[in-house]
Amino acid sequence: MATSLESMPIYGKLSIISMRGTEDITAKIDRYLKSFRAFEDEESYQTHVTCPRFGTGEGKCVINETVRGHDVYIICDMFNYGVTYKMYGFENHMSPDDHYQDLKRIIAAMGGKARRVTVVMPMLYEGRQHRRASRESLDAALMLQELVRMGVSNIITFDAHDPRIQNAIPLSGFDNVQPTYQMIKALIRAIPDISLDKNDTVVISPDEGGMSRSMYYSSVLKLDLGMFYKRRNYSVVIDGKNPIEAHEYLGRDVSGKDVIIVDDMISSGESMIDVAGKLKSKGAKRIFVFTSFGLFTNGLEVFDRAYEEGILDKVFTTNLIYRQPGLKNREWYCEVEMAKYVSLLINTMNHDATISELLNPVQKIQALVDKLK
């Protein structure tokens, strides 16, 4: 990939900006970019910024190097609550709103001098508030429109909760990237005896909303597909949503088969464990969970118990967002490395080349499966 791009013109001098909490993955991306572009002899592509806070909690951004005429890529993690700041002497954990304000400060500090600004936002800020069901705010659409008005020309996100949110900015760039190849590769490495044969393995969607991503996995792997639908109590609203009364299964028999459950995120994990438990009761052999983002908002102990009880065998999440301390040490957890993939996207876009092959890696997946078989 890198060799074929060397002879192509570069859109602008490449600059990578790491927001607070993304230092580790940005450093990896920077190393990959240096290896791809050894012909440029750059020490680093990172442009350093600081977002200090006043004692009241107010903030600002200072860019320490010029970005005039640069092709700037801002790496952000809206959900890194491990980053803190002091306010009136108290230590505050940064919320998604705090990170979003810092993102706008960075864009504002450029003063319109960058040639092009791309925001790499792996988990979309307010992505779950993507449609209006009653008299309520439509936060994801507002965020996208605000960034475009500030001069952002392209937004790269991963596994958007609902990719139709891009309709909010129809004249601007929005790339919804799926980590399908990386997930399958990690599964094969972690579970050497996995058989990706339709007689031995089934792909399951835990709800009707995630059917499209599960259909993609079942299509490229040539596996049968099943689905759970959530039976909700629409007469009650708890924590802003109608509670789930039961998960009902639709699909083929899973008895004696390995099951791959595909979803975009794990929030509390209660629904995922409930689905896995129902599959186990139907005779499923092993349960593997593919999810781009592991939030684990209710802690890791609920998954520890599920693993000890044999409900779950492995959970795969990417390293695109903050992972709780201790998560990597869990026997049931496997981290999916994404830094090389992100660096390939950035390197290709900086040359104004097509990223179609990177967005749809069917041939690479088929080669991987053929090698396994």
C-alpha positions as CSV (number, residue, x, y, z in Angstrom):
1,M,0.0,0.0,0.0
2,A,2.7,2.5,1.0
3,T,4.9,1.8,-2.0
4,S,2.1,2.4,-4.5
5,L,1.4,5.8,-2.9
6,E,5.0,7.1,-2.9
7,S,4.7,8.5,-6.5
8,M,1.4,10.2,-5.8
9,P,1.2,13.9,-4.8
10,I,0.5,14.7,-1.2
11,Y,-2.5,16.9,-0.4
12,G,-0.7,18.8,2.3
13,K,2.0,18.4,5.0
14,L,0.7,15.7,7.3
15,S,0.0,16.6,10.9
16,I,-1.5,14.3,13.6
17,I,-3.0,15.8,16.7
18,S,-3.5,13.6,19.7
19,M,-6.3,14.7,22.1
20,R,-5.9,13.9,25.8
21,G,-6.4,10.2,26.4
22,T,-5.3,9.0,22.9
23,E,-1.5,9.3,23.4
24,D,-0.8,5.6,23.2
25,I,-2.7,4.8,20.0
26,T,-1.5,8.0,18.4
27,A,2.1,7.1,19.1
28,K,1.5,3.7,17.4
29,I,-0.1,5.5,14.4
30,D,2.8,7.8,14.2
31,R,5.3,4.9,14.1
32,Y,3.4,3.2,11.3
33,L,3.2,6.4,9.3
34,K,7.0,6.8,9.6
35,S,7.5,3.3,8.3
36,F,5.1,3.8,5.4
37,R,6.8,7.1,4.5
38,A,10.4,6.5,5.1
39,F,11.2,8.5,2.0
40,E,10.2,11.7,3.8
41,D,12.7,11.3,6.7
42,E,10.3,12.8,9.3
43,E,11.1,12.4,13.0
44,S,7.4,12.5,13.8
45,Y,4.1,13.6,12.3
46,Q,2.6,14.7,15.6
47,T,1.7,18.3,16.2
48,H,1.6,19.0,19.9
49,V,-1.3,20.8,21.5
50,T,-2.2,21.5,25.1
51,C,-5.7,22.1,26.6
52,P,-5.1,23.6,30.0
53,R,-7.9,24.4,32.5
54,F,-8.4,27.4,34.7
55,G,-9.3,26.8,38.4
56,T,-13.0,27.3,37.5
57,G,-12.9,24.4,35.0
58,E,-12.9,26.7,31.9
59,G,-10.4,25.7,29.3
60,K,-8.5,26.8,26.2
61,C,-6.3,25.2,23.5
62,V,-2.8,26.2,22.6
63,I,-1.2,24.7,19.4
64,N,2.6,24.7,19.9
65,E,3.6,24.3,16.2
66,T,2.3,25.7,12.9
67,V,-0.4,23.9,11.0
68,R,-0.7,26.5,8.2
69,G,-1.3,24.6,4.9
70,H,-1.2,21.2,6.7
71,D,-3.5,18.2,6.2
72,V,-4.5,17.8,9.9
73,Y,-5.9,14.6,11.5
74,I,-7.3,14.9,15.0
75,I,-7.4,11.7,17.0
76,C,-10.0,11.8,19.7
77,D,-11.7,9.6,22.3
78,M,-14.9,11.1,23.5
79,F,-15.4,8.4,26.1
80,N,-12.1,8.4,28.0
81,Y,-13.2,9.1,31.5
82,G,-9.7,8.2,32.7
83,V,-8.6,11.7,31.9
84,T,-9.1,14.2,34.7
85,Y,-8.9,17.9,35.4
86,K,-9.1,20.1,38.6
87,M,-12.0,22.4,39.2
88,Y,-12.2,24.4,42.5
89,G,-9.7,21.9,43.9
90,F,-11.8,18.8,43.0
91,E,-10.5,16.2,40.6
92,N,-13.1,15.8,37.8
93,H,-13.3,13.0,35.3
94,M,-13.8,14.2,31.8
95,S,-17.2,13.5,30.3
96,P,-17.9,13.1,26.6
97,D,-19.1,16.7,26.7
98,D,-15.8,17.9,28.1
99,H,-13.8,16.1,25.3
100,Y,-16.1,17.5,22.7
101,Q,-15.5,21.0,23.9
102,D,-11.7,20.4,23.8
103,L,-12.1,19.1,20.2
104,K,-13.8,22.4,19.2
105,R,-11.1,24.4,21.0
106,I,-8.4,22.6,18.9
107,I,-10.2,23.4,15.7
108,A,-10.8,27.0,16.7
109,A,-7.1,27.4,17.7
110,M,-6.1,26.6,14.1
111,G,-7.9,29.8,13.0
112,G,-8.8,28.3,9.6
113,K,-5.1,28.1,8.6
114,A,-5.0,24.3,8.0
115,R,-5.5,23.2,4.5
116,R,-7.8,20.4,5.5
117,V,-9.1,19.1,8.9
118,T,-10.2,15.5,9.4
119,V,-11.6,14.3,12.8
120,V,-10.9,10.6,13.6
121,M,-13.6,9.9,16.2
122,P,-13.8,6.1,16.6
123,M,-16.9,6.0,18.8
124,L,-19.2,8.8,17.6
125,Y,-20.1,11.4,20.2
126,E,-23.8,11.2,21.0
127,G,-24.0,8.3,18.5
128,R,-26.8,6.6,20.4
129,Q,-28.9,9.8,20.3
130,H,-29.2,9.5,16.5
131,R,-32.9,9.8,15.9
132,R,-35.8,11.7,17.3
133,A,-38.6,9.5,18.8
134,S,-40.4,12.3,20.6
135,R,-39.8,16.0,21.7
136,E,-36.1,15.5,22.3
137,S,-32.8,16.7,21.1
138,L,-31.0,15.2,18.1
139,D,-27.4,15.5,19.5
140,A,-25.4,13.5,17.0
141,A,-26.8,15.5,14.0
142,L,-26.1,18.8,15.8
143,M,-22.5,17.7,16.5
144,L,-21.8,16.8,12.9
145,Q,-23.2,20.0,11.6
146,E,-21.3,22.1,14.1
147,L,-18.0,20.5,13.2
148,V,-18.6,21.0,9.5
149,R,-19.5,24.7,10.1
150,M,-16.2,25.0,12.0
151,G,-14.3,23.8,8.9
152,V,-14.0,20.1,9.3
153,S,-14.0,18.5,5.9
154,N,-14.1,14.8,6.8
155,I,-15.1,12.7,9.8
156,I,-13.9,9.1,10.2
157,T,-15.8,7.0,12.7
158,F,-15.9,3.2,13.4
159,D,-19.0,1.1,13.6
160,A,-21.5,3.9,13.9
161,H,-24.6,3.0,16.0
162,D,-26.7,4.0,13.0
163,P,-24.7,5.0,9.9
164,R,-27.7,6.9,8.5
165,I,-26.7,9.8,10.9
166,Q,-24.3,10.9,8.0
167,N,-27.5,12.2,6.3
168,A,-27.1,15.2,8.6
169,I,-24.1,16.4,6.6
170,P,-24.8,15.2,3.0
171,L,-22.3,17.5,1.4
172,S,-19.4,16.7,3.7
173,G,-17.1,13.6,4.1
174,F,-18.2,10.9,6.5
175,D,-16.6,7.5,6.5
176,N,-18.1,4.7,8.7
177,V,-15.3,2.1,9.0
178,Q,-15.9,-1.5,10.1
179,P,-13.2,-3.5,12.0
180,T,-14.4,-6.8,10.4
181,Y,-11.1,-8.1,9.1
182,Q,-9.3,-7.2,12.3
183,M,-11.9,-9.0,14.4
184,I,-11.8,-12.2,12.4
185,K,-8.0,-12.2,12.4
186,A,-7.9,-11.7,16.2
187,L,-10.4,-14.6,16.6
188,I,-8.3,-17.0,14.5
189,R,-5.2,-16.1,16.5
190,A,-6.9,-16.4,19.9
191,I,-8.9,-19.5,19.1
192,P,-6.7,-21.7,16.8
193,D,-9.2,-24.5,16.7
194,I,-12.1,-22.3,15.5
195,S,-13.9,-23.7,12.5
196,L,-15.4,-21.0,10.3
197,D,-17.7,-23.6,8.6
198,K,-21.5,-23.2,8.5
199,N,-21.9,-26.6,10.1
200,D,-19.9,-25.6,13.1
201,T,-20.4,-21.8,13.6
202,V,-23.3,-19.4,13.6
203,V,-23.4,-15.6,13.6
204,I,-25.9,-13.9,15.9
205,S,-27.2,-10.4,16.1
206,P,-28.3,-9.5,19.7
207,D,-31.0,-7.2,18.4
208,E,-32.8,-6.1,15.3
209,G,-30.9,-2.8,15.0
210,G,-27.5,-4.6,14.5
211,M,-28.6,-7.0,11.8
212,S,-26.7,-5.2,9.0
213,R,-23.3,-5.7,10.6
214,S,-24.1,-9.3,11.5
215,M,-25.3,-9.9,7.9
216,Y,-22.0,-8.7,6.6
217,Y,-20.1,-11.2,8.8
218,S,-22.4,-14.0,7.8
219,S,-22.0,-13.1,4.1
220,V,-18.2,-12.9,4.0
221,L,-17.8,-16.0,6.2
222,K,-20.6,-17.9,4.5
223,L,-22.2,-18.7,7.9
224,D,-25.8,-19.0,9.0
225,L,-27.4,-16.0,10.7
226,G,-29.7,-15.7,13.7
227,M,-31.2,-12.8,15.6
228,F,-32.7,-11.8,18.9
229,Y,-35.3,-9.2,19.2
230,K,-35.9,-7.2,22.3
231,R,-39.4,-7.3,23.8
232,R,-39.8,-4.0,25.6
233,N,-42.4,-2.6,28.0
234,Y,-43.5,0.6,26.2
235,S,-45.7,1.7,29.1
236,V,-42.7,2.4,31.3
237,V,-39.6,4.6,30.9
238,I,-36.5,4.0,33.0
239,D,-33.3,6.0,32.6
240,G,-34.7,7.5,29.4
241,K,-35.6,4.2,27.7
242,N,-38.3,1.5,27.7
243,P,-37.0,-1.5,29.8
244,I,-36.4,-4.9,28.0
245,E,-38.7,-7.6,29.3
246,A,-37.2,-10.5,27.3
247,H,-34.9,-11.4,24.4
248,E,-36.6,-13.7,21.9
249,Y,-34.5,-15.8,19.4
250,L,-35.2,-16.2,15.7
251,G,-32.9,-18.5,13.8
252,R,-31.5,-22.0,13.2
253,D,-30.6,-24.4,15.9
254,V,-27.3,-23.5,17.7
255,S,-26.9,-26.8,19.5
256,G,-23.3,-28.0,19.5
257,K,-22.1,-25.0,17.5
258,D,-19.8,-22.1,18.2
259,V,-21.6,-18.8,18.2
260,I,-20.2,-15.3,17.2
261,I,-22.4,-12.5,18.7
262,V,-21.8,-9.2,16.8
263,D,-22.6,-5.7,18.2
264,D,-21.2,-2.2,18.0
265,M,-20.7,-1.7,21.8
266,I,-21.0,-3.2,25.2
267,S,-22.5,-0.7,27.6
268,S,-23.5,-2.3,30.9
269,G,-23.3,-5.8,29.4
270,E,-26.5,-7.1,30.9
271,S,-28.2,-7.6,27.5
272,M,-25.2,-9.3,26.0
273,I,-24.9,-11.7,28.9
274,D,-28.7,-12.4,28.8
275,V,-28.4,-13.2,25.1
276,A,-25.3,-15.4,25.7
277,G,-27.1,-17.2,28.5
278,K,-30.1,-18.0,26.3
279,L,-27.8,-19.4,23.6
280,K,-26.1,-21.6,26.1
281,S,-29.5,-22.9,27.3
282,K,-30.1,-23.8,23.6
283,G,-27.0,-25.9,23.6
284,A,-24.4,-23.6,22.0
285,K,-20.9,-24.9,22.3
286,R,-18.8,-21.7,22.8
287,I,-19.8,-18.0,22.8
288,F,-17.5,-15.4,21.2
289,V,-18.5,-11.7,21.3
290,F,-17.3,-9.2,18.7
291,T,-17.9,-5.6,19.7
292,S,-16.0,-2.5,18.6
293,F,-16.3,-0.7,21.9
294,G,-16.2,-2.1,25.3
295,L,-17.5,0.5,27.8
296,F,-18.4,-1.9,30.7
297,T,-20.2,0.9,32.5
298,N,-21.3,-1.4,35.3
299,G,-17.8,-2.8,35.9
300,L,-16.0,-6.0,34.8
301,E,-17.3,-8.2,37.6
302,V,-20.5,-9.1,35.8
303,F,-18.4,-10.5,32.9
304,D,-16.1,-12.3,35.4
305,R,-19.1,-14.2,36.7
306,A,-20.4,-15.0,33.3
307,Y,-17.0,-16.4,32.3
308,E,-16.8,-18.5,35.5
309,E,-20.3,-19.8,34.9
310,G,-19.4,-20.8,31.3
311,I,-21.8,-18.4,29.7
312,L,-19.0,-16.5,27.7
313,D,-15.7,-17.7,26.3
314,K,-14.1,-14.7,24.8
315,V,-14.9,-11.0,24.3
316,F,-13.2,-9.1,21.5
317,T,-13.1,-5.3,21.5
318,T,-10.8,-2.8,19.7
319,N,-8.2,-0.5,21.3
320,L,-9.8,2.6,19.7
321,I,-11.2,3.9,23.0
322,Y,-10.2,3.8,26.7
323,R,-10.1,0.4,28.3
324,Q,-10.7,0.0,32.0
325,P,-7.7,-0.8,34.2
326,G,-7.5,-4.6,34.7
327,L,-9.4,-5.4,31.5
328,K,-6.4,-6.7,29.6
329,N,-5.6,-9.1,32.4
330,R,-9.0,-10.9,32.1
331,E,-8.9,-14.4,30.7
332,W,-12.1,-13.8,28.8
333,Y,-10.8,-10.6,27.1
334,C,-8.9,-10.1,23.8
335,E,-7.9,-6.7,22.5
336,V,-8.1,-6.1,18.7
337,E,-5.2,-3.8,17.5
338,M,-6.4,-1.1,15.2
339,A,-3.5,1.4,15.0
340,K,-2.1,0.0,11.7
341,Y,-5.5,0.2,10.0
342,V,-6.0,3.8,11.1
343,S,-2.6,4.8,9.9
344,L,-3.3,3.2,6.5
345,L,-6.5,5.2,6.2
346,I,-4.7,8.5,7.1
347,N,-1.7,7.8,4.8
348,T,-4.1,7.0,1.9
349,M,-6.3,10.0,2.4
350,N,-3.3,12.3,2.7
351,H,-2.4,11.3,-0.8
352,D,-6.0,11.9,-1.9
353,A,-6.2,8.2,-3.0
354,T,-9.3,6.0,-2.7
355,I,-9.9,4.1,0.5
356,S,-12.5,1.8,-1.0
357,E,-10.3,-1.3,-0.6
358,L,-9.6,-0.4,3.0
359,L,-13.3,0.0,3.8
360,N,-14.3,-3.3,2.2
361,P,-11.6,-5.9,2.8
362,V,-13.6,-8.9,1.4
363,Q,-10.6,-10.4,-0.4
364,K,-8.4,-10.2,2.6
365,I,-11.1,-11.9,4.8
366,Q,-11.6,-14.7,2.2
367,A,-7.8,-15.3,2.0
368,L,-7.7,-15.5,5.8
369,V,-10.5,-18.0,5.9
370,D,-9.1,-20.1,3.1
371,K,-5.8,-20.2,4.9
372,L,-7.5,-21.4,8.0
373,K,-9.4,-24.1,6.2
